[in-house]
Amino acid sequence: MMKTLPMNNRFWKPFWVFTVILSPALPLQLYFGGSWYSIFHSYSLGMFFGIVSYVYFFFTLIAASRIRFFDRLYGHDKVLVFHGYMALAALVFSVLHYIFKTMFFKENTVQIVIGATGLILFLLISVLTIFFMVNMPVHRIKIIRKFKNYFVYHFGFDYSLLKLFHNFTALAFLLITVHILGASATLEVTSRIIAVGTCSSLALFTFINHKFLRPVLHYRKSLKVTSVNRLADNIIEIRMNLPQGRAPHKAGQYGYFRFLSPLCGRWEHPFTVSSAPQSKELAITVKKLGNYTEKLPEIKAGTRVIFDGPYGKFTPVQNGNPLLFIAGGIGITPFLSILSHWEKDRIMVPLTLIWSSRYFNEMIHFKFFKRIEEQNDNFRFIPIVTGEMVQGCKGRIDSVFLKDNMNVKKADNISAFICGPEPLLHSASKNLKEIGIRNIYFEKFSY
Ligand SMILES: Cc1cc2nc3c(=O)[nH]c(=O)nc-3n(C[C@H](O)[C@H](O)[C@H](O)COP(=O)(O)OP(=O)(O)OC[C@H]3O[C@@H](n4cnc5c(N)ncnc54)[C@H](O)[C@@H]3O)c2cc1C
């Protein structure tokens, strides 16, 4: 069964990014049209930055709302990264707006106080997000890591709590909307009131739909846990029934799972679906990592599960060219789904799976991959164990190793899919580029 790679949508992908980045141009032209000469006055500069910041803030909320259209185009993880950059840009422009406006207006009106409160809230959320919720290169600096861990362990700043606080972004947006609607520059022209009112309602509705209305719909189509199986000391598989009529996932996709059990609170966490799309049950394979995942082994059969998904574009297709899968630890889950989907007789292209794990007992489904290797000449399985000596599982994924194991003369044609911890993604993609492999796709297990 040969399929063609879906063409990267070369037009629509950059089109939406540029449209969003350039979108403040329209309201700026409507506001300044005919009086652009006044732009360098502190009042006008304040307005300029304010308009840009509001438009970017609007898109920040829209991008966070898990809109399927954008997930299909870019993958939800990339949309979230874009959401982060939009938020940062909105923040910078709103601070500039504040600075230039306070040069002009000295007194504090209610409308200014409301705007300033919104800005402070937005600033606070952004700082906490950058520091605790996203993985950035600065977090690799030891002192910063220690400082971060201190807060996490001593003040219980865990990810779910921060995520809850992150939702207050909508409140900040609401305050800023009230500030804009109360501004004399808005009130003097009816079309401005209508434009701001419409955009704000749209952004807030999208947020409410994502946070409150959609979960209600998902609850009505909720799944039920059928079994919880221990695969290793720290790895479990949770199987769930699929209600009739639920759209199947594509192999390699993930979703947000909320287990309705007092053990798990009300939090949702992202996990890749590790079962094949044709499977009658939906399974996830979870490694114990922190507060939430350590409770999952106690989940009982019959527990209801709200599933928001599937999301993501980590779905390779067979178009005749060789494929390389690289997994680090529990990053094997999308490949489990993909290979269970293709099974032994549906692998039609040369396919190499390199799976690096710290301990051999964490190599769940080792036998499953070995069996496919025995049954299909196209498939090669290369296990690597880094934390202990295991015969036949030695190595490091560097460029020499990759050169020895791949046909680098055809590097241009190879598509590589990597899933695992952040350091593996960086080092593997660097090494792949060194040997000439350019088609590299990632799935990160953190944002
Ligand atoms: C797209 C995607 C697919 C994933 N697939 C799998 C999988 O198949 N198997 C598996 O074992 N793990 C998977 N993970 C990772 C899994 O979501 C985290 O290990 C789990 O949420 C950790 O929660 P914790 O409270 O136990 O650990 P903590 O120590 O609280 O969190 C560790 C890290 O997990 C991430 N995280 C925690 N809570 C959330 C949340 N609510 N939303 C988003 N990220 C969060 C953060 O990066 C955090 O720094 C996936 C993650 C993503 C983003």
The ligand as an ORCA input file, in Angstrom:
! r2SCAN-3c Opt
* xyz 0 1
  C       2.111     15.937     22.949
  C       2.525     15.160     24.178
  C       2.431     13.785     24.178
  C       2.810     13.051     25.303
  N       2.727     11.692     25.294
  C       3.124     10.967     26.375
  C       3.042      9.534     26.394
  O       2.596      8.905     25.442
  N       3.464      8.882     27.506
  C       3.966      9.548     28.606
  O       4.326      8.899     29.583
  N       4.060     10.902     28.606
  C       3.647     11.627     27.529
  N       3.718     12.999     27.554
  C       4.257     13.663     28.737
  C       3.185     13.725     29.818
  O       2.170     14.623     29.424
  C       3.836     14.226     31.104
  O       4.812     13.304     31.485
  C       2.848     14.308     32.233
  O       1.859     15.267     31.932
  C       3.624     14.665     33.481
  O       2.751     15.036     34.514
  P       3.186     14.842     36.044
  O       2.315     15.704     36.898
  O       3.245     13.412     36.384
  O       4.670     15.377     36.078
  P       5.217     16.824     36.379
  O       6.551     16.638     37.001
  O       4.206     17.669     37.080
  O       5.391     17.420     34.919
  C       6.535     17.151     34.147
  C       6.417     17.887     32.814
  O       5.291     17.368     32.075
  C       4.648     18.430     31.379
  N       3.259     18.557     31.878
  C       2.820     18.320     33.132
  N       1.518     18.526     33.233
  C       1.088     18.916     32.002
  C      -0.168     19.297     31.463
  N      -1.271     19.325     32.196
  N      -0.214     19.661     30.165
  C       0.902     19.664     29.422
  N       2.117     19.288     29.851
  C       2.203     18.933     31.136
  C       5.422     19.695     31.643
  O       6.370     19.869     30.611
  C       6.131     19.392     32.935
  O       7.308     20.129     33.079
  C       3.315     13.740     26.440
  C       3.383     15.127     26.434
  C       2.995     15.848     25.329
  C       3.077     17.345     25.344
*
